[in-house]
């Protein structure tokens, strides 16, 4: 495929059109807690750093971070998932409401904990992460409630993003029902996969694995790394196998510092080199990619335009500390 570009004026047009669309995000929602501090000494009790607490901050994580990325690019969004009947769930709902993220689709369950990821950060470096979560798959009743919520909002939706982080919300019955609903209505369906989950991911509009996930999904070993993705024999084999076996309309493999690879059946893959100037933190970059790509498609962009736009967005967020987002203004400035 010949090299294509995206002009600043076309990017502006796409982002303006995205404001008139509506995207639904379904998946594992989390509360991200950051404890910030400094380290000046090692503990006398064990060879570990002592972090002097400075402040703490909370933000939406997991599928909620995908929703946050959409809202920061001024795309209306509704979020669906489960939370516990606990303080963390209430805190998350308040943060989402404050950020204009529709969260009436969050189903409460007293049998589950709201997922909390606590990251302790000293001198801009993550020292340790503590996870508190329920990982069991949703039962039939909760899945049914979630599907009912999605159905009620689907008539006004242009696209759905499924964020699977392996915490039990994205089950096969839920995914199968979403696929059927989207097919009936011609709604675009994007999914960020978690290979450990072993779901049937066939016939989706878009899947966005990173390199490691793509190799796991294709059941191949990653031993032919090359600076040039087209000379990377196993990577090309992975792309071919995933397109053949899962039959997505589009496959977008994110390659970290090597950018991303957009693959479609019957066409040569299209490589987009990274535009990141400095990389501080890659956490949440995958959320930015799937959010930006999907909103661009919903706004009428071509797959290549959507890939270039999402590559620019990812290049901005990896230059920030923590799970970050980008604004319309920042994104246009990067062109």
C-alpha positions as CSV (number, residue, x, y, z in Angstrom):
1,X,0.0,0.0,0.0
2,X,1.4,3.4,-0.9
3,X,2.3,5.8,1.9
4,X,-0.5,8.1,2.8
5,X,-0.6,11.2,4.9
6,X,-3.2,13.1,6.9
7,X,-3.3,16.9,6.7
8,X,-4.0,19.2,9.7
9,X,-7.2,20.4,8.0
10,X,-8.5,16.9,7.4
11,X,-7.7,15.9,11.0
12,X,-9.7,19.0,12.1
13,X,-12.6,17.9,9.9
14,X,-12.6,14.4,11.4
15,X,-12.4,15.6,15.0
16,X,-15.2,18.1,14.4
17,X,-17.4,15.3,12.9
18,X,-16.6,13.1,15.9
19,X,-18.4,15.5,18.2
20,X,-21.7,14.6,16.4
21,X,-21.2,10.9,16.9
22,X,-21.9,8.7,20.0
23,X,-19.6,5.9,21.1
24,X,-20.5,3.2,23.7
25,X,-17.6,1.7,25.8
26,X,-18.2,-1.7,27.4
27,X,-15.8,-3.6,29.7
28,X,-13.8,-3.8,32.9
29,X,-13.9,-0.4,34.6
30,X,-11.4,0.5,37.3
31,X,-10.4,3.2,39.6
32,X,-6.7,4.2,39.2
33,X,-5.2,5.6,42.4
34,X,-1.8,7.3,42.3
35,X,0.2,7.9,45.5
36,X,2.9,10.4,44.8
37,X,6.0,10.9,46.9
38,X,9.8,11.1,47.2
39,X,12.4,8.7,48.3
40,X,15.3,9.8,50.5
41,X,16.2,6.6,52.3
42,X,16.0,2.8,52.5
43,X,13.9,1.2,55.2
44,X,15.9,-0.2,58.1
45,X,13.3,-3.1,58.3
46,X,13.8,-4.4,54.7
47,X,15.8,-3.4,51.6
48,X,12.9,-1.3,50.2
49,X,12.6,2.4,49.6
50,X,10.7,4.6,52.1
51,X,8.3,6.8,50.2
52,X,7.5,10.1,51.8
53,X,3.9,10.9,50.9
54,X,3.2,14.1,49.0
55,X,-0.3,13.7,47.5
56,X,-2.7,11.2,46.0
57,X,-4.9,11.4,42.9
58,X,-7.7,9.3,41.4
59,X,-8.7,8.8,37.8
60,X,-10.8,6.4,35.7
61,X,-8.9,3.2,34.6
62,X,-9.4,0.3,32.3
63,X,-12.5,0.7,30.0
64,X,-13.3,3.9,31.9
65,X,-9.9,5.3,30.7
66,X,-11.0,4.5,27.1
67,X,-14.2,6.6,27.8
68,X,-12.0,9.4,29.3
69,X,-9.9,9.5,26.1
70,X,-13.1,9.9,24.0
71,X,-14.5,12.7,26.2
72,X,-11.1,14.5,26.1
73,X,-11.5,14.5,22.3
74,X,-15.0,15.9,22.7
75,X,-16.8,12.7,21.5
76,X,-20.0,11.9,23.5
77,X,-19.7,8.6,25.3
78,X,-21.7,6.1,27.4
79,X,-19.8,3.6,29.7
80,X,-21.0,0.1,30.6
81,X,-19.6,-2.3,33.1
82,X,-19.9,-3.4,36.7
83,X,-18.8,-1.8,40.0
84,X,-19.1,-3.0,43.5
85,X,-21.5,-1.4,46.0
86,X,-18.5,0.2,47.7
87,X,-16.7,3.5,48.3
88,X,-14.4,3.0,45.3
89,X,-17.5,2.5,43.1
90,X,-19.1,5.7,44.3
91,X,-15.8,7.6,44.0
92,X,-15.5,6.3,40.4
93,X,-19.1,7.3,39.5
94,X,-18.5,10.8,40.8
95,X,-15.2,11.2,38.8
96,X,-17.0,10.0,35.7
97,X,-19.9,12.3,36.2
98,X,-17.5,15.2,36.7
99,X,-15.8,14.4,33.4
100,X,-19.1,14.2,31.5
101,X,-18.9,10.5,30.9
102,X,-22.4,8.9,30.8
103,X,-22.3,6.1,33.5
104,X,-25.9,5.1,33.9
105,X,-24.8,1.8,32.3
106,X,-22.6,0.8,35.3
107,X,-24.4,-2.1,36.9
108,X,-23.9,-2.4,40.7
109,X,-23.1,-5.8,42.3
110,X,-22.7,-6.3,46.0
111,X,-20.9,-9.6,45.2
112,X,-18.0,-7.9,43.4
113,X,-15.4,-5.3,44.4
114,X,-14.8,-2.2,42.3
115,X,-11.3,-2.8,40.7
116,X,-8.7,-0.5,42.2
117,X,-5.1,-0.2,40.9
118,X,-2.9,1.7,43.4
119,X,0.4,2.9,41.9
120,X,3.0,4.4,44.2
121,X,5.2,6.8,42.3
122,X,8.4,8.4,43.5
123,X,10.5,10.9,41.4
124,X,8.2,10.1,38.4
125,X,9.1,6.4,38.7
126,X,6.5,3.7,39.6
127,X,7.8,1.9,42.7
128,X,5.1,-0.7,43.1
129,X,1.5,-1.4,42.1
130,X,-1.2,-2.9,44.3
131,X,-4.3,-4.5,42.7
132,X,-7.6,-5.0,44.5
133,X,-10.2,-6.7,42.3
134,X,-12.7,-9.5,41.5
135,X,-11.7,-11.5,38.5
136,X,-14.6,-14.0,38.3
137,X,-16.7,-14.0,35.1
138,X,-20.1,-12.2,35.4
139,X,-23.0,-14.5,36.2
140,X,-26.0,-14.8,33.8
141,X,-28.1,-12.3,35.7
142,X,-25.4,-9.5,35.7
143,X,-24.6,-10.2,32.1
144,X,-28.4,-9.9,31.3
145,X,-28.6,-6.6,33.1
146,X,-25.6,-5.2,31.3
147,X,-27.0,-6.3,27.9
148,X,-30.3,-4.6,28.7
149,X,-28.5,-1.4,29.5
150,X,-26.5,-1.6,26.2
151,X,-29.6,-2.3,24.2
152,X,-31.3,0.8,25.6
153,X,-28.5,3.1,24.3
154,X,-27.6,1.2,21.1
155,X,-30.2,3.0,18.7
156,X,-28.2,6.2,19.0
157,X,-24.7,4.7,18.9
158,X,-22.3,4.9,16.0
159,X,-19.7,2.5,17.4
160,X,-18.9,0.3,20.4
161,X,-15.6,-0.3,22.0
162,X,-15.1,-3.4,24.1
163,X,-12.2,-3.1,26.6
164,X,-11.2,-6.5,28.0
165,X,-8.7,-6.3,30.8
166,X,-9.4,-9.8,32.1
167,X,-11.4,-8.8,35.1
168,X,-14.5,-10.9,34.2
169,X,-16.9,-8.4,32.6
170,X,-16.2,-9.4,29.0
171,X,-17.6,-13.0,28.9
172,X,-18.3,-15.0,25.7
173,X,-22.1,-14.6,26.1
174,X,-21.8,-10.8,26.5
175,X,-19.4,-10.5,23.5
176,X,-21.6,-12.8,21.3
177,X,-24.7,-10.7,22.1
178,X,-22.9,-7.4,21.4
179,X,-21.7,-8.9,18.0
180,X,-25.2,-9.8,17.1
181,X,-26.6,-6.4,18.1
182,X,-23.9,-4.6,16.1
183,X,-24.3,-6.7,13.0
184,X,-28.1,-6.1,13.0
185,X,-27.7,-2.4,13.2
186,X,-24.5,-2.0,11.2
187,X,-22.7,-0.5,14.2
188,X,-18.8,-0.6,14.2
189,X,-17.3,-2.9,16.9
190,X,-13.8,-2.4,18.2
191,X,-12.1,-4.7,20.7
192,X,-8.8,-4.5,22.7
193,X,-8.0,-8.2,23.4
194,X,-6.6,-10.0,26.4
195,X,-5.3,-13.3,25.0
196,X,-5.2,-15.0,28.4
197,X,-9.0,-14.8,28.3
198,X,-9.5,-17.2,25.3
199,X,-12.6,-15.6,23.8
200,X,-13.9,-16.2,20.3
201,X,-12.8,-12.9,18.7
202,X,-14.0,-13.7,15.2
203,X,-15.8,-11.2,12.9
204,X,-15.1,-7.9,14.7
205,X,-14.7,-4.6,12.9
206,X,-11.3,-3.8,14.6
207,X,-9.0,-5.6,17.0
208,X,-6.0,-3.7,18.5
209,X,-3.5,-6.1,20.1
210,X,0.0,-4.9,21.0
211,X,2.9,-7.0,19.6
212,X,3.0,-9.4,22.6
213,X,-0.8,-10.0,22.5
214,X,-0.8,-10.5,18.7
215,X,1.8,-13.2,19.0
216,X,-0.2,-14.9,21.8
217,X,-3.4,-14.7,19.8
218,X,-1.7,-16.3,16.8
219,X,0.1,-18.9,19.0
220,X,3.5,-18.0,17.5
221,X,6.9,-17.3,19.2
222,X,8.3,-13.8,18.9
223,X,11.9,-14.4,17.8
224,X,12.4,-12.5,14.6
225,X,12.3,-8.9,15.8
226,X,13.4,-6.3,13.1
227,X,13.5,-2.5,13.0
228,X,11.6,-2.8,9.7
229,X,8.3,-4.5,10.4
230,X,8.1,-5.8,6.8
231,X,11.3,-7.7,7.3
232,X,10.0,-9.2,10.5
233,X,9.1,-12.6,9.2
234,X,7.0,-13.8,12.2
235,X,5.2,-10.5,12.6
236,X,4.0,-10.7,9.0
237,X,3.0,-14.3,9.7
238,X,1.1,-13.3,12.8
239,X,-0.8,-10.6,10.8
240,X,-1.7,-13.0,8.1
241,X,-2.8,-15.7,10.6
242,X,-5.0,-13.4,12.6
243,X,-6.7,-11.9,9.5
244,X,-7.4,-15.4,8.2
245,X,-8.5,-17.0,11.5
246,X,-10.4,-14.1,13.2
247,X,-11.6,-12.3,10.0
248,X,-11.7,-8.8,11.5
249,X,-12.4,-6.0,9.0
250,X,-9.2,-4.3,10.3
251,X,-6.3,-5.5,12.5
252,X,-4.2,-2.8,14.1
253,X,-1.0,-4.1,15.8
254,X,0.7,-1.5,18.1
255,X,4.5,-1.9,18.1
256,X,5.7,0.5,20.8
257,X,8.6,2.6,19.6
258,X,8.2,1.2,16.1
259,X,4.7,2.7,15.7
260,X,1.8,0.5,14.4
261,X,0.8,-1.8,11.6
262,X,-2.6,-1.6,9.9
263,X,-3.6,-4.8,8.3
264,X,-6.6,-5.7,6.0
265,X,-7.3,-8.9,4.1
266,X,-6.0,-8.9,0.5
267,X,-3.9,-5.8,1.0
268,X,-0.2,-5.2,2.0
269,X,0.0,-4.0,5.6
270,X,0.5,-0.3,6.2
271,X,3.2,0.8,8.6
272,X,2.9,4.0,10.5
273,X,6.2,5.0,12.3
274,X,5.8,6.4,15.8
275,X,5.6,10.2,16.2
276,X,6.5,10.2,20.0
277,X,9.2,12.7,20.8
278,X,9.9,11.5,24.4
279,X,8.4,8.4,26.1
280,X,7.8,8.8,29.9
281,X,4.9,6.3,30.5
282,X,3.2,3.9,28.1
283,X,0.4,2.9,30.5
284,X,-2.9,3.6,28.9
285,X,-1.5,4.3,25.4
286,X,-3.5,1.3,24.0
287,X,-6.7,2.9,25.4
288,X,-5.8,6.1,23.5
289,X,-5.2,4.2,20.3
290,X,-8.5,2.3,20.3
291,X,-10.5,5.4,21.4
292,X,-9.0,7.7,18.7
293,X,-9.2,5.1,15.9
294,X,-12.8,4.3,16.7
295,X,-14.0,7.9,17.0
296,X,-12.3,8.7,13.7
297,X,-14.0,5.8,11.9
298,X,-17.4,6.8,13.4
299,X,-16.7,10.4,12.0
300,X,-16.2,9.0,8.5
301,X,-12.4,8.7,8.3
302,X,-10.7,6.0,6.2
303,X,-8.8,3.3,8.1
304,X,-5.5,4.9,7.2
305,X,-6.6,8.3,8.4
306,X,-7.9,6.8,11.6
307,X,-4.6,4.9,12.1
308,X,-2.5,8.1,11.5
309,X,-4.7,10.1,13.9
310,X,-4.5,7.5,16.6
311,X,-0.7,7.2,16.2
312,X,-0.4,11.0,16.8
313,X,-2.7,10.8,19.9
314,X,-0.6,7.9,21.3
315,X,2.6,9.8,20.6
316,X,1.3,12.6,22.8
317,X,0.1,10.6,25.8
318,X,3.3,8.5,26.2
319,X,5.1,11.8,26.8
320,X,3.0,12.4,29.9
321,X,3.2,10.7,33.4
322,X,0.4,8.3,34.3
323,X,-2.6,7.2,32.3
324,X,-3.0,10.4,30.3
325,X,-5.3,11.8,27.5
326,X,-4.9,14.4,24.8
327,X,-7.1,17.3,23.8
328,X,-8.4,18.3,20.3
329,X,-6.1,21.3,20.4
330,X,-3.0,19.3,21.4
331,X,-3.8,16.6,18.7
332,X,-4.2,19.2,15.9
333,X,-1.0,21.0,17.0
334,X,0.9,17.7,16.5
335,X,0.1,17.9,12.8
